[in-house]
Amino acid sequence: MPARSENSNVAAFRRGRWILAGQGLVFLLAGGWALVTAWLGGSHAVVFGTPVPTGLAGIVATAGLASVVCASHRRAGSVFVCVQAPLFLILFMVSAATRRSGVWQSVFGYDSAMSLAYLVIGLLGLFLVMWMFPHAISERDRPRLRLRRNHHGRP
């Protein structure tokens, strides 16, 4: 018989998969649009006045495709959200600390706008982790210690 946290995580995933699928659809459309725009017009697309490098557009489109595919499989979705959060938070930390990095600048777009994008995606991934694993985070898997009381009511 599965532990209580296992059952509650399944229920949380059933609710959270729609968030995962919605994220995937938005990322797939945005990343795909940026890739097509960059392919037709040059080395990068412009979104809200900010140049988006092809590498970032590819990462977002790939994350969107993976998110849509993983939304229907619990284990794959679990692995995906557990990889997405730290990956984009690491990209945020590197992009916030790095300027004028040559080739990497053109691939990942290490500027303040892209740092903000990495931070938002990383925080969304962290939200999904906490949404899909609520009881695994808050409950222990081992049984709680129960104090035995003697007949005088003292432990």
Phi, psi and omega per residue, in radians:
M1 nan 2.237 -3.117
P2 -1.176 2.663 3.110
A3 -1.169 2.805 -3.121
R4 -1.024 -0.713 -3.116
S5 -1.136 -0.557 3.104
E6 -1.136 -0.804 -3.139
N7 -1.140 -0.728 -3.117
S8 -1.218 -0.537 3.088
N9 -1.191 -0.577 3.082
V10 -1.124 -0.789 3.124
A11 -1.118 -0.706 3.106
A12 -1.135 -0.642 3.108
F13 -1.176 -0.662 3.125
R14 -1.055 -0.656 3.083
R15 -1.363 -0.693 -3.059
G16 -1.355 -0.290 -3.124
R17 -1.112 -0.471 3.116
W18 -1.238 -0.596 3.047
I19 -1.155 -0.755 3.117
L20 -1.082 -0.763 3.126
A21 -1.167 -0.698 3.105
G22 -1.133 -0.735 3.073
Q23 -1.043 -0.788 -3.122
G24 -1.079 -0.729 3.137
L25 -1.128 -0.770 3.116
V26 -1.110 -0.806 -3.138
F27 -1.119 -0.724 -3.125
L28 -1.124 -0.774 3.128
L29 -1.177 -0.793 -3.123
A30 -1.165 -0.824 3.135
G31 -1.164 -0.705 3.099
G32 -1.125 -0.731 3.112
W33 -1.101 -0.753 3.133
A34 -1.136 -0.675 3.102
L35 -1.138 -0.773 3.128
V36 -1.130 -0.735 3.114
T37 -1.105 -0.740 3.114
A38 -1.162 -0.666 -3.133
W39 -1.166 -0.669 -3.129
L40 -1.394 -0.575 -2.984
G41 -1.984 -0.050 -3.132
G42 2.509 -2.594 -3.024
S43 -1.500 -0.240 -3.132
H44 -2.690 2.791 3.053
A45 -1.728 2.815 3.090
V46 -2.011 2.063 3.132
V47 -2.082 2.115 -3.112
F48 0.906 0.702 3.106
G49 1.371 0.058 -3.112
T50 -1.967 2.211 3.096
P51 -1.189 2.261 3.136
V52 -1.893 2.040 -3.138
P53 -1.137 2.702 -3.138
T54 -1.074 -0.650 3.125
G55 -1.058 -0.792 3.117
L56 -1.136 -0.722 3.105
A57 -1.065 -0.699 3.103
G58 -1.157 -0.700 3.111
I59 -1.109 -0.782 -3.121
V60 -1.158 -0.751 3.118
A61 -1.125 -0.711 3.108
T62 -1.150 -0.743 3.087
A63 -1.098 -0.648 3.095
G64 -1.146 -0.772 3.111
L65 -1.109 -0.779 3.117
A66 -1.111 -0.660 3.140
S67 -1.132 -0.750 3.127
V68 -1.138 -0.759 -3.138
V69 -1.157 -0.734 -3.079
C70 -1.313 -0.245 -3.114
A71 -1.143 -0.382 -3.106
S72 -1.685 -0.153 -3.124
H73 -2.133 2.090 -3.034
R74 -1.071 -0.844 -3.112
R75 -1.143 -0.761 3.124
A76 -1.132 -0.707 3.095
G77 -1.116 -0.674 3.114
S78 -1.107 -0.802 3.119
V79 -1.112 -0.744 -3.110
F80 -1.051 -0.866 -3.106
V81 -1.191 -0.513 3.107
C82 -1.312 -0.306 3.068
V83 -1.647 -0.669 -3.075
Q84 -1.049 -0.832 -3.060
A85 -1.030 -0.992 -3.112
P86 -1.188 -0.567 -3.138
L87 -1.067 -0.891 -3.106
F88 -1.281 -0.507 3.054
L89 -1.213 -0.629 3.051
I90 -1.156 -0.746 3.077
L91 -1.053 -0.658 3.084
F92 -1.091 -0.832 -3.109
M93 -1.091 -0.727 3.139
V94 -1.177 -0.765 -3.107
S95 -1.214 -0.522 3.101
A96 -1.266 -0.475 -3.082
A97 -1.711 -0.173 -3.002
T98 -2.029 2.331 3.012
R99 -2.387 2.613 3.123
R100 0.896 1.047 -3.077
S101 -1.763 0.382 3.048
G102 1.203 -2.145 -3.091
V103 -1.045 -0.713 -3.113
W104 -1.118 -0.531 3.094
Q105 -1.083 -0.760 -3.121
S106 -1.296 -0.444 -3.130
V107 -1.447 -0.861 -3.021
F108 -1.795 -0.251 3.123
G109 1.160 1.099 -3.108
Y110 -1.386 1.410 3.004
D111 -2.387 -3.127 -3.020
S112 -1.149 -0.626 3.132
A113 -1.170 -0.741 3.136
M114 -1.260 -0.565 3.051
S115 -1.059 -0.754 3.103
L116 -1.107 -0.715 3.109
A117 -1.090 -0.781 3.111
Y118 -1.083 -0.699 3.133
L119 -1.117 -0.786 -3.137
V120 -1.100 -0.771 -3.141
I121 -1.165 -0.695 3.105
G122 -1.129 -0.711 3.106
L123 -1.204 -0.615 3.038
L124 -1.091 -0.727 3.080
G125 -1.104 -0.695 3.094
L126 -1.132 -0.706 3.061
F127 -1.050 -0.752 3.136
L128 -1.136 -0.668 3.087
V129 -1.069 -0.820 -3.127
M130 -1.204 -0.518 3.116
W131 -1.255 -0.749 -3.024
M132 -1.443 -0.315 -3.138
F133 -2.206 0.943 -3.029
P134 -1.165 -0.736 -3.074
H135 -1.476 -0.451 3.075
A136 -1.194 -0.483 3.116
I137 -1.422 -0.703 -2.997
S138 -1.648 -0.370 -3.094
E139 -1.923 2.659 3.046
R140 -1.502 2.613 3.105
D141 -1.411 -0.365 -3.133
R142 -1.572 2.725 3.132
P143 -1.121 2.604 3.128
R144 -1.275 2.581 3.111
L145 -1.305 2.226 3.099
R146 -1.940 2.266 3.109
L147 -1.436 2.335 3.092
R148 -1.555 2.422 3.140
R149 -1.891 2.466 3.062
N150 -1.465 -3.121 -3.051
H151 -1.196 -0.173 3.120
H152 -1.628 -0.004 3.110
G153 1.466 0.174 3.109
R154 -1.896 2.592 3.117
P155 -1.183 nan nan
